Amino acid sequence: MCHEGSWYESLREWRLGDGGKTKLWEDKWLGDESLATLFPRIYLNSHQQHACIKDAGVRRGTNGFGN
């Protein structure tokens, strides 16, 4: 049986841009599951459950990792 959607999903690429339209926890932007599903305990304790990637966390330095 051919699953037409599966080949498309495997080849699709996410472009986050500035991260303003992609929800950090709720969207499936990293693999086949949302981060909320993969890490439910962290999600439940997060104060940024509905935040977009752009607005979540703190950027430090030029690469965003504190350097």
Backbone as a printed PyTorch tensor [residue, N CA C, xyz], in Angstrom:
tensor([[[ 0.8420, -1.1850,  0.0000],
         [ 0.0000,  0.0000,  0.0000],
         [ 0.8820,  1.2410,  0.0000]],

        [[ 0.5500,  2.1800, -0.8220],
         [ 1.3320,  3.4170, -0.9430],
         [ 0.7650,  4.4820,  0.0000]],

        [[ 1.6250,  5.0660,  0.7940],
         [ 1.2180,  6.1530,  1.6970],
         [ 1.7610,  7.4490,  1.1190]],

        [[ 0.9560,  8.1280,  0.3320],
         [ 1.4190,  9.3270, -0.3540],
         [ 1.9200, 10.3910,  0.5900]],

        [[ 1.2700, 10.5730,  1.7230],
         [ 1.6900, 11.6050,  2.6560],
         [ 3.0340, 11.3220,  3.3050]],

        [[ 3.3880, 10.0680,  3.4670],
         [ 4.6140,  9.7400,  4.1890],
         [ 5.8710, 10.1820,  3.4460]],

        [[ 5.9090, 10.0400,  2.1240],
         [ 7.1010, 10.4620,  1.3950],
         [ 7.2380, 11.9770,  1.4420]],

        [[ 6.1250, 12.6660,  1.3630],
         [ 6.1710, 14.1240,  1.4270],
         [ 6.6680, 14.5910,  2.7910]],

        [[ 6.1300, 14.0050,  3.8380],
         [ 6.5280, 14.3840,  5.1870],
         [ 8.0170, 14.1390,  5.4120]],

        [[ 8.5490, 13.0650,  4.8650],
         [ 9.9580, 12.7530,  5.0760],
         [10.8810, 13.6980,  4.3240]],

        [[10.3900, 14.3320,  3.2640],
         [11.2240, 15.2310,  2.4700],
         [10.9930, 16.7100,  2.7710]],

        [[ 9.9320, 16.9840,  3.5150],
         [ 9.5970, 18.3720,  3.8110],
         [10.6390, 18.9850,  4.7390]],

        [[10.9230, 20.2310,  4.5300],
         [11.9040, 20.9490,  5.3470],
         [11.2320, 22.1320,  6.0110]],

        [[11.4820, 22.3060,  7.2780],
         [10.9560, 23.4600,  8.0070],
         [11.9040, 24.6290,  7.8440]],

        [[11.3530, 25.7810,  7.6100],
         [12.1270, 27.0230,  7.6070],
         [11.5460, 27.8860,  8.7140]],

        [[12.3050, 28.0320,  9.7560],
         [11.8110, 28.7540, 10.9270],
         [11.8520, 30.2580, 10.7510]],

        [[12.7360, 30.7360,  9.9020],
         [12.8780, 32.1780,  9.7710],
         [13.2990, 32.7650, 11.1060]],

        [[12.5760, 33.7740, 11.5680],
         [12.9230, 34.3680, 12.8640],
         [12.2240, 33.6600, 14.0200]],

        [[11.4410, 32.6120, 13.7270],
         [10.7770, 31.8380, 14.7770],
         [ 9.5200, 32.4720, 15.3240]],

        [[ 9.0340, 33.5280, 14.6840],
         [ 7.8670, 34.2350, 15.1790],
         [ 6.5320, 33.5500, 14.9150]],

        [[ 6.5060, 32.5710, 14.0160],
         [ 5.2520, 31.8870, 13.6860],
         [ 5.2540, 30.4260, 14.1210]],

        [[ 6.3210, 29.9690, 14.7550],
         [ 6.4390, 28.5650, 15.1520],
         [ 6.4210, 28.4500, 16.6600]],

        [[ 5.4580, 27.7050, 17.1790],
         [ 5.3410, 27.5110, 18.6310],
         [ 6.4180, 26.5340, 19.1060]],

        [[ 7.1830, 26.9330, 20.0920],
         [ 8.2830, 26.1190, 20.6030],
         [ 7.8090, 24.7500, 21.0590]],

        [[ 6.8050, 24.6970, 21.8910],
         [ 6.3690, 23.4500, 22.5070],
         [ 5.3010, 22.7140, 21.7150]],

        [[ 4.4460, 23.4280, 21.0210],
         [ 3.2340, 22.8330, 20.4630],
         [ 3.3350, 22.4100, 19.0060]],

        [[ 4.1810, 23.0460, 18.2140],
         [ 4.3240, 22.6800, 16.8000],
         [ 5.3160, 21.5310, 16.6390]],

        [[ 5.1250, 20.7600, 15.5980],
         [ 6.0270, 19.6410, 15.2890],
         [ 7.1170, 20.1430, 14.3530]],

        [[ 8.0630, 20.9030, 14.8710],
         [ 9.1060, 21.4960, 14.0530],
         [10.4220, 20.7270, 14.1480]],

        [[10.5050, 19.7860, 15.0560],
         [11.7280, 19.0200, 15.2490],
         [11.3580, 17.5450, 15.3190]],

        [[11.2060, 16.9010, 14.1530],
         [10.8050, 15.5030, 14.1230],
         [ 9.3020, 15.3440, 13.9690]],

        [[ 8.7940, 14.1820, 14.3560],
         [ 7.3950, 13.8390, 14.1400],
         [ 6.4820, 14.1650, 15.3180]],

        [[ 7.0390, 14.6440, 16.4170],
         [ 6.2390, 14.9270, 17.6100],
         [ 6.5840, 16.3150, 18.1320]],

        [[ 5.6490, 16.9210, 18.8070],
         [ 5.9240, 18.2190, 19.4200],
         [ 6.8260, 18.0150, 20.6380]],

        [[ 7.5150, 19.0640, 21.0350],
         [ 8.3540, 18.9730, 22.2400],
         [ 7.4970, 18.7440, 23.4730]],

        [[ 6.2600, 19.2560, 23.4730],
         [ 5.3460, 19.0320, 24.5980],
         [ 5.0360, 17.5470, 24.7580]],

        [[ 4.9200, 16.8430, 23.6460],
         [ 4.6640, 15.3990, 23.6890],
         [ 5.9070, 14.6280, 24.1000]],

        [[ 7.0560, 15.0390, 23.5880],
         [ 8.3090, 14.3520, 23.8990],
         [ 8.7710, 14.5720, 25.3370]],

        [[ 8.5170, 15.7670, 25.8620],
         [ 8.9930, 16.1360, 27.1950],
         [ 7.8470, 16.7140, 28.0290]],

        [[ 6.8380, 15.9130, 28.3640],
         [ 5.6410, 16.4440, 29.0190],
         [ 5.8850, 17.0730, 30.3880]],

        [[ 6.7990, 16.5420, 31.1600],
         [ 7.0520, 17.1170, 32.4970],
         [ 7.6850, 18.5050, 32.3920]],

        [[ 8.6070, 18.6620, 31.4630],
         [ 9.2280, 19.9820, 31.2750],
         [ 8.1770, 20.9620, 30.7570]],

        [[ 7.3590, 20.5120, 29.8080],
         [ 6.2980, 21.3660, 29.2550],
         [ 5.3420, 21.8390, 30.3460]],

        [[ 4.9100, 20.9400, 31.1980],
         [ 3.9700, 21.3050, 32.2590],
         [ 4.5550, 22.3120, 33.2440]],

        [[ 5.8720, 22.3070, 33.3950],
         [ 6.5270, 23.2410, 34.3160],
         [ 6.9890, 24.5330, 33.6390]],

        [[ 6.8590, 24.6010, 32.3360],
         [ 7.3120, 25.7760, 31.5970],
         [ 6.3680, 26.9540, 31.8080]],

        [[ 6.9430, 28.1320, 31.9340],
         [ 6.1660, 29.3690, 32.0040],
         [ 5.9390, 29.9320, 30.6070]],

        [[ 6.4690, 29.2310, 29.5950],
         [ 6.3520, 29.6900, 28.2110],
         [ 5.6830, 28.6310, 27.3370]],

        [[ 4.6330, 28.0100, 27.8190],
         [ 3.9930, 26.9050, 27.0990],
         [ 3.4760, 27.3000, 25.7180]],

        [[ 3.0480, 28.5110, 25.5410],
         [ 2.4690, 28.9240, 24.2590],
         [ 3.3850, 29.8850, 23.4990]],

        [[ 4.6400, 29.9640, 23.8970],
         [ 5.5740, 30.9030, 23.2830],
         [ 6.0560, 30.4280, 21.9190]],

        [[ 6.3030, 31.3870, 21.0430],
         [ 6.9430, 31.0950, 19.7720],
         [ 8.4450, 30.9310, 20.0160]],

        [[ 9.1090, 30.2770, 19.1010],
         [10.5500, 30.0640, 19.2420],
         [11.2680, 31.3980, 19.4170]],

        [[10.8400, 32.3910, 18.6620],
         [11.4500, 33.7230, 18.7150],
         [11.4380, 34.3150, 20.1240]],

        [[10.3710, 34.0560, 20.8690],
         [10.1920, 34.6830, 22.1710],
         [10.6530, 33.8340, 23.3510]],

        [[10.9810, 32.5810, 23.1070],
         [11.3680, 31.6770, 24.1930],
         [12.8680, 31.7660, 24.4700]],

        [[13.2300, 31.6870, 25.7200],
         [14.6350, 31.6580, 26.0920],
         [15.2870, 33.0200, 26.0710]],

        [[16.5730, 33.0090, 26.2750],
         [17.3710, 34.2270, 26.3260],
         [18.5250, 34.0840, 25.3580]],

        [[18.7340, 35.1000, 24.5550],
         [19.8820, 35.0910, 23.6320],
         [21.0280, 35.8660, 24.2540]],

        [[22.1760, 35.2450, 24.1920],
         [23.3960, 35.9100, 24.6690],
         [24.4750, 35.7180, 23.6270]],

        [[25.1890, 36.7600, 23.3160],
         [26.2440, 36.6410, 22.3230],
         [25.6910, 36.5590, 20.9100]],

        [[26.5700, 36.2990, 19.9720],
         [26.1670, 36.3150, 18.5650],
         [25.5220, 35.0340, 18.0970]],

        [[25.7970, 33.9080, 18.7490],
         [25.2200, 32.6610, 18.2750],
         [24.0620, 32.1690, 19.1270]],

        [[23.6430, 32.9070, 20.1330],
         [22.5010, 32.5410, 20.9450],
         [22.7890, 31.5410, 22.0310]],

        [[24.0410, 31.1580, 22.2200],
         [24.3860, 30.1530, 23.2150],
         [25.2660, 30.7200, 24.3210]],

        [[25.2510, 32.0020, 24.5120],
         [25.9910, 32.6080, 25.5970],
         [27.4450, 32.9060, 25.2740]],

        [[27.8290, 32.7720, 24.0190],
         [29.2230, 33.0640, 23.6490],
         [29.3640, 34.4700, 23.1440]]])
